[in-house]
Amino acid sequence: MLPERAHDIWAREHSGGPWRFQLMLDEAEGEEWVYRARLLA
């Protein structure tokens, strides 16, 4: 299980190489998605 603060998982072929894949995670409660807004001030 991932820690609650983990919302993005990035992957690359080798250390120092370009990032190739991003998996974005989002919480849900039952069948409802929980929107996590990032407020910029």
PyMOL commands that place a pseudoatom at each C-alpha (Angstrom):
pseudoatom trace, name=CA, resn=MET, resi=1, chain=A, elem=C, hetatm=0, pos=[0.000, 0.000, 0.000]
pseudoatom trace, name=CA, resn=LEU, resi=2, chain=A, elem=C, hetatm=0, pos=[1.253, 3.470, -0.872]
pseudoatom trace, name=CA, resn=PRO, resi=3, chain=A, elem=C, hetatm=0, pos=[1.419, 6.321, 1.632]
pseudoatom trace, name=CA, resn=GLU, resi=4, chain=A, elem=C, hetatm=0, pos=[-1.544, 8.710, 1.506]
pseudoatom trace, name=CA, resn=ARG, resi=5, chain=A, elem=C, hetatm=0, pos=[0.666, 11.516, 0.171]
pseudoatom trace, name=CA, resn=ALA, resi=6, chain=A, elem=C, hetatm=0, pos=[1.596, 9.497, -2.970]
pseudoatom trace, name=CA, resn=HIS, resi=7, chain=A, elem=C, hetatm=0, pos=[-0.416, 10.890, -5.882]
pseudoatom trace, name=CA, resn=ASP, resi=8, chain=A, elem=C, hetatm=0, pos=[1.992, 10.451, -8.822]
pseudoatom trace, name=CA, resn=ILE, resi=9, chain=A, elem=C, hetatm=0, pos=[4.227, 7.561, -9.834]
pseudoatom trace, name=CA, resn=TRP, resi=10, chain=A, elem=C, hetatm=0, pos=[6.906, 8.301, -12.428]
pseudoatom trace, name=CA, resn=ALA, resi=11, chain=A, elem=C, hetatm=0, pos=[8.976, 5.773, -14.382]
pseudoatom trace, name=CA, resn=ARG, resi=12, chain=A, elem=C, hetatm=0, pos=[12.033, 5.919, -16.632]
pseudoatom trace, name=CA, resn=GLU, resi=13, chain=A, elem=C, hetatm=0, pos=[14.169, 3.338, -18.372]
pseudoatom trace, name=CA, resn=HIS, resi=14, chain=A, elem=C, hetatm=0, pos=[17.405, 4.156, -16.525]
pseudoatom trace, name=CA, resn=SER, resi=15, chain=A, elem=C, hetatm=0, pos=[18.708, 6.537, -13.891]
pseudoatom trace, name=CA, resn=GLY, resi=16, chain=A, elem=C, hetatm=0, pos=[19.258, 9.982, -15.363]
pseudoatom trace, name=CA, resn=GLY, resi=17, chain=A, elem=C, hetatm=0, pos=[17.151, 9.203, -18.458]
pseudoatom trace, name=CA, resn=PRO, resi=18, chain=A, elem=C, hetatm=0, pos=[14.013, 11.088, -19.438]
pseudoatom trace, name=CA, resn=TRP, resi=19, chain=A, elem=C, hetatm=0, pos=[10.777, 10.311, -17.628]
pseudoatom trace, name=CA, resn=ARG, resi=20, chain=A, elem=C, hetatm=0, pos=[8.656, 8.031, -19.850]
pseudoatom trace, name=CA, resn=PHE, resi=21, chain=A, elem=C, hetatm=0, pos=[5.480, 7.333, -17.893]
pseudoatom trace, name=CA, resn=GLN, resi=22, chain=A, elem=C, hetatm=0, pos=[3.357, 9.029, -15.230]
pseudoatom trace, name=CA, resn=LEU, resi=23, chain=A, elem=C, hetatm=0, pos=[0.582, 7.278, -13.311]
pseudoatom trace, name=CA, resn=MET, resi=24, chain=A, elem=C, hetatm=0, pos=[-1.697, 9.710, -11.472]
pseudoatom trace, name=CA, resn=LEU, resi=25, chain=A, elem=C, hetatm=0, pos=[-3.670, 8.394, -8.488]
pseudoatom trace, name=CA, resn=ASP, resi=26, chain=A, elem=C, hetatm=0, pos=[-6.872, 9.882, -7.080]
pseudoatom trace, name=CA, resn=GLU, resi=27, chain=A, elem=C, hetatm=0, pos=[-8.931, 9.000, -4.029]
pseudoatom trace, name=CA, resn=ALA, resi=28, chain=A, elem=C, hetatm=0, pos=[-12.513, 7.753, -4.168]
pseudoatom trace, name=CA, resn=GLU, resi=29, chain=A, elem=C, hetatm=0, pos=[-15.185, 7.090, -1.564]
pseudoatom trace, name=CA, resn=GLY, resi=30, chain=A, elem=C, hetatm=0, pos=[-17.434, 4.330, -2.869]
pseudoatom trace, name=CA, resn=GLU, resi=31, chain=A, elem=C, hetatm=0, pos=[-18.436, 5.398, -6.373]
pseudoatom trace, name=CA, resn=GLU, resi=32, chain=A, elem=C, hetatm=0, pos=[-17.620, 9.098, -5.826]
pseudoatom trace, name=CA, resn=TRP, resi=33, chain=A, elem=C, hetatm=0, pos=[-14.290, 10.664, -6.764]
pseudoatom trace, name=CA, resn=VAL, resi=34, chain=A, elem=C, hetatm=0, pos=[-12.690, 12.984, -4.217]
pseudoatom trace, name=CA, resn=TYR, resi=35, chain=A, elem=C, hetatm=0, pos=[-11.323, 16.090, -5.944]
pseudoatom trace, name=CA, resn=ARG, resi=36, chain=A, elem=C, hetatm=0, pos=[-8.111, 17.390, -4.429]
pseudoatom trace, name=CA, resn=ALA, resi=37, chain=A, elem=C, hetatm=0, pos=[-7.670, 20.995, -5.600]
pseudoatom trace, name=CA, resn=ARG, resi=38, chain=A, elem=C, hetatm=0, pos=[-4.289, 22.668, -5.403]
pseudoatom trace, name=CA, resn=LEU, resi=39, chain=A, elem=C, hetatm=0, pos=[-4.865, 26.281, -4.481]
pseudoatom trace, name=CA, resn=LEU, resi=40, chain=A, elem=C, hetatm=0, pos=[-2.308, 28.730, -5.850]
pseudoatom trace, name=CA, resn=ALA, resi=41, chain=A, elem=C, hetatm=0, pos=[-2.030, 32.020, -4.029]
for i in range(1, 41): cmd.bond("trace and resi %d" % i, "trace and resi %d" % (i + 1))
show_as sticks, trace
zoom trace
